[in-house]
Amino acid sequence: SPSVLSACGSFVWIFLGSTCVGVLIALLSAILFKTVRLEQDGGREGLLETCVLVCFPYCAYMLSEGVGLSGIVAILFCGIVMSHYTIKNLSEAATNASFSFFKILAKLAETFVFIYIG
């Protein structure tokens, strides 16, 4: 039936479009961290790099939602590609700080879900 084909086509379009947005933003972050040295931020142990690193998945989300795609899928693929390429271009301090930040964020999200569900 035409509606089933239309729904399948819409799903594929949204999924592939969101994937492309996430991958492109992540590759942009890898190029930025490779070419621009942000670790000289006044001895704050990678704070600037970590803050910029956190902004890229948010940008992928906002761009995807802005053009009518799935922000969650964009963040997923942005994170996968960033964990493979971008992390190699960070300073050691920024790597440690970002791992700690995302670990705390994951624990807070898990706690919120368990409190909310009961």
GITABEL-V456870 format. One record per pair of residues at least 4 apart in sequence whose ideal C-beta (glycine too) atoms are under 7 Angstrom apart, sorted by the first residue. I is the first residue (numbers start at 0). GAP is how many residues later the second one is. D is the distance in Angstrom with one decimal. If there is no record, write none. Layout:
I&GAP&D ; I&GAP&D
This chain:
1&4&5.9 ; 2&4&6.3 ; 3&4&6.4 ; 4&4&6.2 ; 5&4&6.2 ; 6&4&6.4 ; 7&4&6.4 ; 8&4&6.2 ; 9&4&6.2 ; 10&4&6.0 ; 11&4&6.0 ; 12&4&5.9 ; 13&4&6.1 ; 13&55&5.4 ; 13&56&5.5 ; 14&4&6.3 ; 14&58&6.1 ; 15&4&6.3 ; 16&4&6.5 ; 16&52&4.6 ; 17&4&6.3 ; 17&46&5.1 ; 17&51&4.3 ; 17&52&4.3 ; 17&55&3.8 ; 17&56&4.5 ; 18&4&6.2 ; 18&54&6.3 ; 18&58&4.9 ; 19&4&6.0 ; 20&4&6.3 ; 20&39&5.8 ; 20&42&5.6 ; 20&43&4.8 ; 20&48&6.3 ; 20&53&4.7 ; 21&4&6.3 ; 21&38&4.9 ; 21&51&6.8 ; 21&52&3.9 ; 21&53&6.6 ; 21&54&6.7 ; 21&55&3.4 ; 21&56&3.8 ; 22&4&6.2 ; 22&54&5.4 ; 22&58&5.2 ; 23&4&6.3 ; 24&4&6.6 ; 24&31&5.7 ; 24&34&5.7 ; 24&35&4.1 ; 24&38&7.0 ; 24&53&5.3 ; 25&4&6.6 ; 25&30&6.8 ; 25&52&4.5 ; 25&55&3.5 ; 25&56&4.5 ; 25&59&6.8 ; 25&60&6.6 ; 26&4&6.5 ; 26&54&6.5 ; 26&58&6.9 ; 27&4&6.3 ; 28&4&6.2 ; 28&27&4.3 ; 28&53&5.8 ; 28&57&4.9 ; 29&4&6.2 ; 29&55&4.0 ; 29&56&4.6 ; 29&59&6.1 ; 30&4&6.2 ; 31&4&5.6 ; 32&53&5.7 ; 32&56&3.8 ; 32&57&6.1 ; 33&55&4.5 ; 37&10&5.0 ; 37&11&4.7 ; 37&14&6.3 ; 38&7&6.4 ; 38&10&6.1 ; 38&52&3.9 ; 38&54&6.9 ; 38&55&6.5 ; 40&6&5.8 ; 40&7&3.9 ; 43&4&7.0 ; 44&48&4.5 ; 44&52&6.2 ; 45&4&5.5 ; 45&45&5.6 ; 45&47&3.6 ; 45&48&3.1 ; 45&51&4.5 ; 46&4&6.3 ; 46&50&6.9 ; 47&4&6.4 ; 48&4&6.0 ; 48&41&5.7 ; 48&42&6.3 ; 48&45&3.5 ; 49&4&6.5 ; 49&44&5.4 ; 49&47&4.6 ; 49&48&4.8 ; 49&51&6.0 ; 50&4&6.9 ; 52&45&5.4 ; 53&4&6.9 ; 54&4&6.0 ; 55&4&6.6 ; 55&22&6.5 ; 55&26&6.6 ; 56&4&6.4 ; 56&18&4.9 ; 56&21&4.9 ; 56&22&6.0 ; 57&4&6.3 ; 58&4&6.1 ; 59&4&6.2 ; 59&14&4.3 ; 59&15&5.9 ; 59&18&4.2 ; 60&4&6.2 ; 60&10&3.9 ; 60&13&5.9 ; 60&14&5.2 ; 61&4&5.9 ; 62&4&6.6 ; 63&5&4.2 ; 63&6&6.1 ; 63&7&4.5 ; 63&10&3.9 ; 64&6&4.4 ; 68&5&6.7 ; 69&4&6.5 ; 70&4&6.3 ; 71&4&6.4 ; 72&4&6.5 ; 73&4&5.9 ; 74&4&6.1 ; 75&4&6.6 ; 76&4&6.2 ; 77&4&5.9 ; 78&4&6.1 ; 79&4&6.7 ; 80&4&6.0 ; 81&4&4.1 ; 81&5&6.9 ; 82&4&5.8 ; 85&4&6.9 ; 86&8&6.3 ; 89&4&4.3 ; 89&5&4.8 ; 89&8&6.9 ; 90&4&6.9 ; 91&4&6.5 ; 92&4&6.1 ; 93&4&5.9 ; 94&4&6.4 ; 95&4&6.4 ; 96&4&6.2 ; 97&4&6.2 ; 98&4&6.1 ; 99&4&6.4 ; 100&4&6.2 ; 101&4&6.2 ; 102&4&6.5 ; 103&4&6.3 ; 104&4&6.3 ; 105&4&6.3 ; 106&4&6.3 ; 107&4&6.3 ; 108&4&6.5 ; 109&4&6.5 ; 110&4&6.2 ; 111&4&6.0 ; 112&4&6.0
